[in-house]
Amino acid sequence: MIYPEYKLLSVRHRSHTGSSGFTLAEVMMSMLIASLVTVALAKSMILMQYSAEDNLYQVAALNVAETTLTQMKSASPGVLLTLANSNDQTFKVDLGIESIELNLGQENELSVPIVIDADKPKSMTVIVNPTIDSLQNDTVLHLKVAYTFEHPRTGRVRNKFIQSMRSRVNTY
């Protein structure tokens, strides 16, 4: 038999006759959660901006190194072999804006323009060190471009390299 006069006991009982709304504790908890989410989003936006800036500098330096390596690869194997075996080792590289004579086996300091804001042009210094080594009785040429740059904002120095091989063996 069910007794309708007994009601279930509850810790919190709201009367539906008066006002309906949130308690102070609920409002404060939701504000705390909203503020934590806002702080996390703000920090992630700052981190994304720093990451994008870092990528910009890395791509600018890598672009110079790749351009140098590509132009070295496009030279004839005879020219590359002569450069690998001679004492006067300079190689002319066209970087789009200007042509530069690079000393092979030595550090060459280049000023690379960076477009961040059209009103404020910036540049960064990239040190490029291209080398050509002959291998296997002068039939294979090892081309390597080491490049170094310092991050303008953080001052962190990055040392990287790219390399490729060029064969003097004719394939038909």
MARBA-3410 file (N, C-alpha, C, O; in Angstrom, 1 decimal):
172
0.8,-1.2,0.0,0.0,0.0,0.0,0.9,1.2,0.0,1.8,1.3,0.8 ~ 0.6,2.2,-0.8,1.3,3.4,-1.0,0.6,4.5,-0.2,-0.6,4.7,-0.3 ~ 1.5,5.2,0.6,0.9,6.3,1.4,1.3,7.6,0.7,2.5,8.0,0.7 ~ 0.3,8.3,0.1,0.6,9.6,-0.6,1.0,10.7,0.3,1.6,11.7,-0.2 ~ 0.8,10.6,1.6,1.1,11.7,2.4,2.6,11.8,2.7,3.1,12.9,3.2
3.4,10.8,2.5,4.8,10.8,2.7,5.5,11.3,1.4,5.3,10.8,0.3 ~ 6.3,12.3,1.5,7.0,12.9,0.4,8.5,12.4,0.5,9.0,12.2,1.6 ~ 9.1,12.3,-0.6,10.5,12.0,-0.6,11.3,13.1,-0.1,11.1,14.3,-0.4 ~ 12.3,12.8,0.8,13.1,13.9,1.4,14.2,14.3,0.4,14.8,13.4,-0.2 ~ 14.4,15.5,0.2,15.5,16.0,-0.6,16.3,17.0,0.2,15.8,17.7,1.1
17.6,17.1,-0.2,18.5,18.0,0.4,18.1,19.5,0.1,18.1,20.4,0.9 ~ 17.8,19.6,-1.2,17.4,21.0,-1.6,16.0,20.9,-2.2,15.7,20.1,-3.1 ~ 15.2,21.8,-1.7,13.8,21.8,-2.1,13.5,23.2,-2.6,13.5,24.1,-1.8 ~ 13.1,23.3,-3.8,12.6,24.6,-4.4,11.1,24.6,-4.5,10.5,23.6,-4.9 ~ 10.6,25.6,-4.1,9.2,25.7,-4.3,8.9,26.3,-5.7,9.6,27.3,-6.1
8.0,25.7,-6.4,7.8,26.2,-7.7,6.8,27.3,-7.8,6.4,27.8,-8.8 ~ 6.4,27.8,-6.6,5.5,28.9,-6.6,6.2,30.2,-6.7,5.6,31.2,-7.2 ~ 7.4,30.3,-6.1,8.2,31.5,-6.1,9.0,31.8,-7.3,8.5,31.6,-8.4 ~ 10.3,32.1,-7.1,11.2,32.4,-8.2,11.9,31.2,-8.6,12.2,30.3,-7.8 ~ 12.2,31.2,-9.9,13.1,30.1,-10.4,14.3,30.7,-10.9,14.3,31.8,-11.5
15.5,30.1,-10.7,16.8,30.7,-11.2,17.9,29.9,-10.7,17.7,28.7,-10.2 ~ 19.1,30.4,-10.7,20.3,29.8,-10.3,20.7,30.2,-8.9,20.5,31.4,-8.6 ~ 21.3,29.4,-8.2,21.8,29.8,-6.9,23.2,30.5,-7.1,23.8,30.4,-8.2 ~ 23.6,31.2,-6.1,24.9,31.9,-6.1,26.0,30.9,-6.4,27.0,31.3,-7.1 ~ 26.0,29.8,-5.8,27.1,28.8,-6.0,27.1,28.3,-7.5,28.2,28.2,-8.0
26.0,28.1,-8.1,26.0,27.7,-9.5,26.5,28.8,-10.4,27.3,28.5,-11.4 ~ 26.2,30.1,-10.1,26.6,31.2,-10.9,28.2,31.3,-10.8,28.9,31.6,-11.8 ~ 28.6,31.2,-9.6,30.1,31.4,-9.3,30.9,30.2,-10.0,31.9,30.5,-10.5 ~ 30.3,29.0,-9.9,31.0,27.9,-10.6,31.1,28.1,-12.1,32.1,27.8,-12.7 ~ 30.0,28.5,-12.7,29.9,28.7,-14.1,30.9,29.9,-14.5,31.5,29.8,-15.6
31.0,30.9,-13.7,31.9,32.0,-14.0,33.4,31.5,-13.9,34.2,31.9,-14.7 ~ 33.7,30.6,-12.9,35.0,30.1,-12.8,35.4,29.2,-14.0,36.5,29.4,-14.5 ~ 34.5,28.4,-14.4,34.7,27.6,-15.6,34.9,28.4,-16.8,35.8,28.2,-17.7 ~ 34.1,29.4,-17.0,34.2,30.3,-18.2,35.5,31.1,-18.2,36.1,31.2,-19.2 ~ 36.0,31.5,-17.0,37.2,32.2,-16.9,38.4,31.3,-17.2,39.4,31.7,-17.9
38.4,30.0,-16.8,39.4,29.1,-17.1,39.5,28.8,-18.6,40.6,28.7,-19.1 ~ 38.3,28.7,-19.2,38.3,28.4,-20.6,38.9,29.6,-21.4,39.6,29.5,-22.4 ~ 38.5,30.8,-20.9,39.0,32.0,-21.6,40.5,32.2,-21.5,41.2,32.5,-22.4 ~ 41.1,31.9,-20.3,42.5,32.0,-20.1,43.2,30.9,-21.0,44.2,31.2,-21.6 ~ 42.7,29.7,-21.0,43.3,28.7,-21.9,43.2,29.1,-23.4,44.2,28.8,-24.1
42.2,29.7,-23.8,42.1,30.1,-25.2,43.1,31.2,-25.5,43.7,31.2,-26.5 ~ 43.2,32.2,-24.6,44.1,33.3,-24.7,45.6,32.8,-24.8,46.3,33.2,-25.7 ~ 45.9,31.8,-23.9,47.3,31.3,-24.0,47.5,30.5,-25.3,48.6,30.6,-25.8 ~ 46.5,29.8,-25.7,46.7,29.0,-27.0,46.8,30.0,-28.2,47.6,29.7,-29.1 ~ 46.2,31.1,-28.2,46.3,32.1,-29.2,47.7,32.7,-29.3,48.3,32.8,-30.3
48.2,33.0,-28.1,49.6,33.5,-28.0,50.6,32.5,-28.5,51.5,32.8,-29.2 ~ 50.4,31.2,-28.1,51.3,30.1,-28.5,51.2,29.9,-30.0,52.2,29.7,-30.7 ~ 50.0,30.0,-30.6,49.9,29.9,-32.1,50.6,31.0,-32.8,51.2,30.8,-33.8 ~ 50.5,32.3,-32.2,51.2,33.4,-32.8,52.7,33.2,-32.8,53.4,33.5,-33.8 ~ 53.3,32.8,-31.7,54.7,32.5,-31.6,55.1,31.4,-32.5,56.2,31.5,-33.2
54.3,30.4,-32.7,54.6,29.2,-33.5,54.6,29.7,-35.0,55.4,29.3,-35.8 ~ 53.6,30.5,-35.4,53.6,31.0,-36.7,54.8,31.9,-37.1,55.3,31.8,-38.2 ~ 55.2,32.7,-36.1,56.4,33.6,-36.3,57.6,32.7,-36.4,58.5,33.0,-37.3 ~ 57.8,31.7,-35.6,58.9,30.8,-35.7,58.9,30.1,-37.0,60.0,29.9,-37.6 ~ 57.8,29.6,-37.5,57.7,28.9,-38.8,58.1,29.9,-39.9,58.7,29.5,-40.9
57.7,31.2,-39.8,58.1,32.1,-40.8,59.6,32.3,-41.0,60.1,32.3,-42.1 ~ 60.3,32.3,-39.8,61.8,32.4,-39.9,62.4,31.2,-40.4,63.4,31.2,-41.2 ~ 61.9,30.0,-40.0,62.4,28.7,-40.5,62.2,28.6,-42.0,63.2,28.1,-42.7 ~ 61.1,29.0,-42.5,60.8,28.8,-43.9,61.7,29.8,-44.7,62.1,29.5,-45.8 ~ 61.9,31.0,-44.2,62.7,32.0,-44.9,64.2,31.4,-45.0,64.8,31.5,-46.1
64.7,30.9,-44.0,66.1,30.3,-44.0,66.1,29.1,-44.9,67.1,28.9,-45.7 ~ 65.1,28.2,-44.8,65.1,27.0,-45.6,65.0,27.4,-47.1,65.5,26.7,-47.9 ~ 64.2,28.4,-47.4,64.1,28.8,-48.8,65.4,29.2,-49.4,65.7,28.9,-50.6 ~ 66.2,29.9,-48.7,67.6,30.3,-49.1,68.4,29.1,-49.4,69.1,29.0,-50.4 ~ 68.4,28.2,-48.4,69.2,26.9,-48.5,68.7,26.1,-49.7,69.5,25.5,-50.4
67.4,25.9,-49.9,66.9,25.1,-51.0,67.2,25.8,-52.3,67.5,25.1,-53.3 ~ 67.1,27.1,-52.4,67.4,27.8,-53.7,68.9,27.5,-54.0,69.2,27.3,-55.2 ~ 69.8,27.6,-53.0,71.2,27.4,-53.2,71.4,26.0,-53.7,72.2,25.7,-54.7 ~ 70.8,25.0,-53.0,71.0,23.6,-53.4,70.4,23.3,-54.8,71.1,22.5,-55.5 ~ 69.3,23.8,-55.1,68.7,23.6,-56.4,69.5,24.1,-57.5,69.7,23.5,-58.6
70.1,25.3,-57.3,71.0,25.9,-58.4,72.3,25.1,-58.5,72.9,25.1,-59.5 ~ 72.8,24.6,-57.4,74.0,23.7,-57.4,73.7,22.5,-58.2,74.5,22.0,-59.0 ~ 72.5,21.9,-58.0,72.1,20.6,-58.7,71.9,20.9,-60.2,72.1,20.0,-61.0 ~ 71.5,22.1,-60.5,71.2,22.4,-61.9,72.4,22.7,-62.7,72.4,22.7,-63.9 ~ 73.6,22.9,-62.0,74.8,23.1,-62.8,75.3,21.8,-63.4,74.9,20.7,-62.9
76.1,21.9,-64.4,76.6,20.7,-65.1,77.5,20.0,-64.1,78.3,20.6,-63.4 ~ 77.6,18.6,-64.2,78.5,17.9,-63.4,79.9,18.2,-63.6,80.7,18.2,-62.6 ~ 80.3,18.7,-64.8,81.7,19.1,-65.0,82.1,20.3,-64.2,83.1,20.4,-63.6 ~ 81.2,21.3,-64.2,81.4,22.5,-63.4,81.5,22.2,-61.9,82.3,22.7,-61.2 ~ 80.5,21.3,-61.5,80.6,20.9,-60.1,81.8,20.2,-59.7,82.4,20.4,-58.6
82.3,19.3,-60.6,83.5,18.6,-60.3,84.7,19.5,-60.3,85.6,19.3,-59.4 ~ 84.8,20.5,-61.2,85.8,21.5,-61.1,85.8,22.3,-59.8,86.9,22.5,-59.3 ~ 84.6,22.6,-59.4,84.5,23.4,-58.2,84.9,22.5,-57.0,85.6,23.0,-56.0 ~ 84.6,21.2,-57.0,85.0,20.4,-55.9,86.5,20.2,-55.8,87.0,19.9,-54.7 ~ 87.2,20.2,-56.9,88.6,19.9,-56.9,89.5,21.2,-57.0,90.7,21.0,-57.0
88.9,22.4,-57.0,89.7,23.6,-57.2,89.9,24.3,-55.8,89.1,24.0,-54.9 ~ 90.8,25.2,-55.8,91.0,26.0,-54.6,90.1,27.2,-54.6,89.7,27.7,-53.5 ~ 89.9,27.8,-55.7,89.0,29.0,-55.8,87.6,28.5,-56.0,87.1,28.2,-57.1 ~ 86.9,28.4,-54.9,85.5,27.8,-55.0,84.5,28.9,-54.7,84.1,29.1,-53.5 ~ 84.0,29.5,-55.7,82.8,30.4,-55.6,81.7,29.9,-56.6,82.0,29.4,-57.7
80.5,30.0,-56.1,79.4,29.6,-56.9,78.4,30.7,-56.9,78.0,31.3,-55.8 ~ 77.9,31.1,-58.1,76.9,32.2,-58.2,75.5,31.7,-58.0,75.1,30.7,-58.7 ~ 74.8,32.3,-57.1,73.4,31.9,-56.8,72.5,33.1,-57.0,72.7,34.2,-56.6 ~ 71.4,32.8,-57.8,70.4,33.9,-58.0,69.3,33.7,-57.0,68.5,32.7,-57.0 ~ 69.2,34.6,-56.1,68.2,34.6,-55.0,66.9,35.3,-55.3,66.1,35.7,-54.4
66.7,35.6,-56.6,65.5,36.3,-57.0,65.6,37.8,-57.0,65.4,38.4,-58.1 ~ 66.0,38.4,-55.9,66.2,39.9,-55.9,67.6,40.2,-56.4,67.8,41.2,-57.2 ~ 68.6,39.4,-56.1,70.0,39.7,-56.5,70.7,38.3,-56.7,70.3,37.3,-56.2 ~ 71.8,38.4,-57.4,72.7,37.3,-57.6,73.9,37.5,-56.6,74.4,38.6,-56.5 ~ 74.3,36.4,-56.0,75.3,36.5,-55.0,76.4,35.4,-55.2,76.0,34.3,-55.6
77.6,35.8,-55.1,78.7,34.8,-55.2,78.9,34.2,-53.8,79.3,34.9,-52.9 ~ 78.7,32.9,-53.7,78.9,32.2,-52.4,80.2,31.5,-52.4,80.6,30.8,-53.4 ~ 81.0,31.6,-51.4,82.2,30.8,-51.2,81.9,29.4,-50.7,81.3,29.3,-49.7 ~ 82.3,28.4,-51.5,82.0,27.0,-51.1,83.0,26.6,-49.9,84.1,27.0,-49.9 ~ 82.4,25.9,-49.0,83.2,25.5,-47.8,83.4,26.6,-46.8,84.1,26.3,-45.8
82.8,27.7,-46.9,82.9,28.8,-46.0,81.5,29.4,-45.6,80.6,29.2,-46.4 ~ 81.5,30.0,-44.5,80.2,30.6,-44.1,80.0,31.9,-44.8,80.8,32.8,-44.9 ~ 78.8,32.1,-45.5,78.4,33.2,-46.2,77.2,33.9,-45.5,76.2,33.2,-45.3 ~ 77.4,35.1,-45.1,76.3,35.8,-44.3,75.4,36.5,-45.3,75.9,37.4,-46.1 ~ 74.1,36.2,-45.3,73.1,36.8,-46.2,72.0,37.5,-45.3,71.6,37.0,-44.3
71.6,38.6,-45.8,70.5,39.3,-45.2,69.2,38.9,-46.0,69.1,39.3,-47.2 ~ 68.3,38.3,-45.4,67.1,37.7,-46.0,65.9,38.6,-45.7,65.6,38.7,-44.5 ~ 65.2,39.2,-46.6,64.0,40.0,-46.3,62.8,39.1,-45.9,62.6,38.0,-46.4 ~ 62.1,39.6,-44.9,60.9,38.8,-44.4,59.7,39.8,-44.4,59.8,40.9,-44.0 ~ 58.7,39.3,-45.0,57.5,40.2,-45.1,56.5,39.8,-43.9,55.9,38.7,-44.0
56.4,40.6,-42.9,55.5,40.5,-41.8,54.4,41.5,-42.0,53.2,41.2,-41.9 ~ 54.8,42.8,-42.2,53.9,43.9,-42.3,54.5,44.7,-43.5,55.7,45.0,-43.5 ~ 53.6,45.1,-44.4,54.1,45.8,-45.6,54.7,47.2,-45.2,55.6,47.7,-45.9 ~ 54.3,47.8,-44.1,54.8,49.1,-43.7,56.1,49.0,-43.0,56.9,49.9,-43.0 ~ 56.4,47.8,-42.4,57.7,47.7,-41.7,58.4,46.5,-42.2,58.3,45.4,-41.7
59.2,46.7,-43.3,60.0,45.5,-43.8,61.1,45.1,-42.8,61.7,45.9,-42.1 ~ 61.2,43.8,-42.6,62.2,43.2,-41.7,63.1,42.3,-42.5,62.8,41.9,-43.6 ~ 64.3,42.0,-41.9,65.2,41.1,-42.5,65.8,40.3,-41.4,65.9,40.7,-40.2 ~ 66.3,39.1,-41.8,67.1,38.3,-40.8,68.4,37.8,-41.5,68.5,37.8,-42.7 ~ 69.3,37.5,-40.6,70.6,37.1,-41.1,70.6,35.6,-41.2,70.4,34.9,-40.2
71.0,35.0,-42.3,71.1,33.6,-42.5,72.6,33.3,-43.0,73.0,34.0,-43.9 ~ 73.2,32.4,-42.3,74.6,32.0,-42.7,74.5,30.7,-43.4,74.0,29.7,-42.9 ~ 75.0,30.8,-44.7,74.9,29.6,-45.6,76.3,29.1,-45.9,77.2,29.9,-46.1 ~ 76.5,27.8,-45.8,77.7,27.1,-46.0,77.6,26.0,-47.0,77.3,24.9,-46.6 ~ 77.7,26.3,-48.3,77.5,25.2,-49.3,78.8,24.5,-49.5,79.9,25.0,-49.5
78.7,23.1,-49.7,79.9,22.3,-50.0,79.6,21.3,-51.1,78.5,20.9,-51.3 ~ 80.7,21.0,-51.8,80.6,20.0,-52.9,81.7,19.0,-52.7,82.9,19.4,-52.7 ~ 81.4,17.8,-52.5,82.4,16.7,-52.3,82.3,15.7,-53.4,81.2,15.3,-53.8 ~ 83.4,15.3,-54.0,83.3,14.2,-55.0,83.6,12.9,-54.3,84.4,12.7,-53.5 ~ 82.8,11.9,-54.7,82.9,10.5,-54.1,83.0,9.5,-55.3,82.7,9.8,-56.4
83.5,8.3,-54.9,83.6,7.2,-55.8,84.3,7.5,-57.1,83.7,7.4,-58.2 ~ 85.5,8.0,-57.0,86.3,8.3,-58.2,85.7,9.3,-59.1,85.7,9.2,-60.3 ~ 85.1,10.4,-58.5,84.5,11.5,-59.2,83.3,11.1,-60.0,82.9,11.9,-60.9 ~ 82.6,10.0,-59.7,81.4,9.7,-60.4,80.1,10.2,-59.7,79.1,10.4,-60.3 ~ 80.3,10.5,-58.4,79.1,11.0,-57.6,79.6,12.2,-56.9,80.7,12.3,-56.3
78.7,13.2,-56.9,79.0,14.5,-56.2,77.9,14.6,-55.1,76.7,14.5,-55.2 ~ 78.5,14.9,-53.9,77.6,15.1,-52.7,77.5,16.6,-52.5,78.5,17.3,-52.2 ~ 76.3,17.1,-52.6,76.0,18.6,-52.4,75.3,18.8,-51.1,74.4,18.1,-50.8 ~ 75.9,19.7,-50.3,75.3,19.9,-49.0,75.3,21.4,-48.7,76.2,22.2,-49.1 ~ 74.2,21.9,-48.2,74.1,23.3,-47.8,73.7,23.3,-46.3,72.6,23.0,-45.9
74.6,23.8,-45.5,74.4,24.0,-44.1,73.9,25.4,-43.9,74.5,26.3,-44.5 ~ 72.9,25.6,-43.1,72.5,27.0,-42.8,72.2,27.2,-41.4,71.7,26.3,-40.6 ~ 72.5,28.4,-40.9,72.3,28.8,-39.5,71.6,30.1,-39.5,71.8,31.0,-40.3 ~ 70.7,30.2,-38.5,70.0,31.5,-38.3,69.6,31.7,-36.9,69.4,30.7,-36.1 ~ 69.6,32.9,-36.5,69.2,33.2,-35.1,67.8,33.8,-35.1,67.5,34.7,-35.9
66.9,33.3,-34.2,65.6,33.8,-34.2,65.6,35.2,-33.6,66.2,35.5,-32.6 ~ 65.0,36.2,-34.4,65.1,37.6,-34.0,64.5,37.9,-32.6,65.0,38.8,-31.9 ~ 63.5,37.2,-32.3,62.8,37.6,-31.0,63.4,36.8,-29.8,63.7,37.4,-28.8 ~ 63.6,35.5,-30.0,64.1,34.7,-28.8,65.6,34.6,-28.8,66.2,34.3,-27.7 ~ 66.3,34.8,-29.9,67.8,34.7,-29.9,68.3,33.3,-30.0,69.5,33.1,-30.0
67.4,32.4,-30.2,67.7,30.9,-30.3,68.4,30.7,-31.6,67.8,31.1,-32.7 ~ 69.5,30.0,-31.6,70.3,29.8,-32.9,69.9,28.4,-33.4,69.9,27.4,-32.6 ~ 69.6,28.3,-34.7,69.2,27.0,-35.3,70.3,26.7,-36.3,70.6,27.5,-37.2 ~ 70.8,25.5,-36.2,71.7,24.9,-37.2,71.1,23.8,-37.9,70.7,22.8,-37.3 ~ 71.0,23.9,-39.2,70.3,22.8,-40.0,71.1,22.6,-41.3,72.0,23.4,-41.7
70.8,21.6,-42.1,71.4,21.4,-43.4,70.4,20.6,-44.2,69.6,19.9,-43.8 ~ 70.7,20.7,-45.6,70.0,19.9,-46.6,71.1,19.4,-47.5,72.1,20.0,-47.6 ~ 70.8,18.3,-48.1,71.8,17.7,-49.0,71.2,16.9,-50.1,70.0,16.6,-50.1 ~ 72.0,16.6,-51.1,71.6,15.9,-52.3,72.8,15.3,-52.9,73.9,15.6,-52.6 ~ 72.5,14.4,-53.8,73.6,13.7,-54.6,73.4,14.0,-56.1,72.3,14.2,-56.5
74.5,14.0,-56.8,74.5,14.2,-58.2,75.4,13.2,-58.9,76.6,13.2,-58.5 ~ 74.9,12.4,-59.8,75.7,11.4,-60.4,76.2,11.9,-61.8,75.5,12.6,-62.5 ~ 77.5,11.5,-62.1,78.1,11.8,-63.4,77.9,10.7,-64.4,78.3,10.8,-65.5 ~ 77.2,9.6,-63.9,77.0,8.5,-64.8,75.8,8.7,-65.7,74.7,9.1,-65.2 ~ 76.0,8.6,-67.0,74.9,8.8,-67.9,74.0,7.6,-67.9,74.4,6.5,-68.0
72.7,7.8,-67.8,71.7,6.7,-67.8,70.9,7.0,-69.1,70.3,8.1,-69.2 ~ 70.7,6.0,-69.8,69.9,6.1,-71.1,68.6,5.3,-71.0,67.8,5.3,-71.9
END
